[in-house]
């Protein structure tokens, strides 16, 4: 499994996740939103799948991607734990 931090580090992958938060999309629909090659989009989608941030469902020749909200929410909760309430442990009392 790819590291979620590495997957989220790329701005294109963050934009893909933002699109998928709104609705499930096919690879072609995602590619239409970017000015980069389909192969590059496929590479980004592969990294997001390996990090388990998105899932892919194939029906005939079409692959539909959706955000994996469970994993995504766990990832965000981990970030909140680091920078949220737990982040003030170095303050003087």
CORMO-V689488 format. One record per residue. N is the residue number from 1. NEAR is the number of other C-alpha atoms within 8 Angstrom. D_FIRST is the distance of its C-alpha to the first C-alpha in whole Angstrom. Layout:
# CORMO-V689488
n:near:d_first
N:NEAR:D_FIRST
N:NEAR:D_FIRST
This chain:
# CORMO-V689488
n:near:d_first
1:5:0
2:8:4
3:7:7
4:10:9
5:6:12
6:8:11
7:12:11
8:9:14
9:8:16
10:8:17
11:7:20
12:7:20
13:13:16
14:10:18
15:8:21
16:9:19
17:10:18
18:8:21
19:9:23
20:12:20
21:9:22
22:6:25
23:7:24
24:10:22
25:10:23
26:10:22
27:12:21
28:7:25
29:8:25
30:12:23
31:12:24
32:7:27
33:6:27
34:6:26
35:6:28
36:7:25
37:7:25
38:8:23
39:6:21
40:8:20
41:12:19
42:9:17
43:8:15
44:10:14
45:10:14
46:8:11
47:10:9
48:12:10
49:11:9
50:9:5
51:12:5
52:11:7
53:13:11
54:13:12
55:10:13
56:9:15
57:7:18
58:8:20
59:7:24
60:4:26
61:5:26
62:8:24
63:10:20
64:12:20
65:13:18
66:12:18
67:12:16
68:10:14
69:7:17
70:6:16
71:9:12
72:10:14
73:8:17
74:8:15
75:9:14
76:8:18
77:8:19
78:8:17
79:9:19
80:9:22
81:10:22
82:9:22
83:8:24
84:9:26
85:8:29
86:8:27
87:9:28
88:7:31
89:5:31
90:5:33
91:5:36
92:3:39
93:2:41
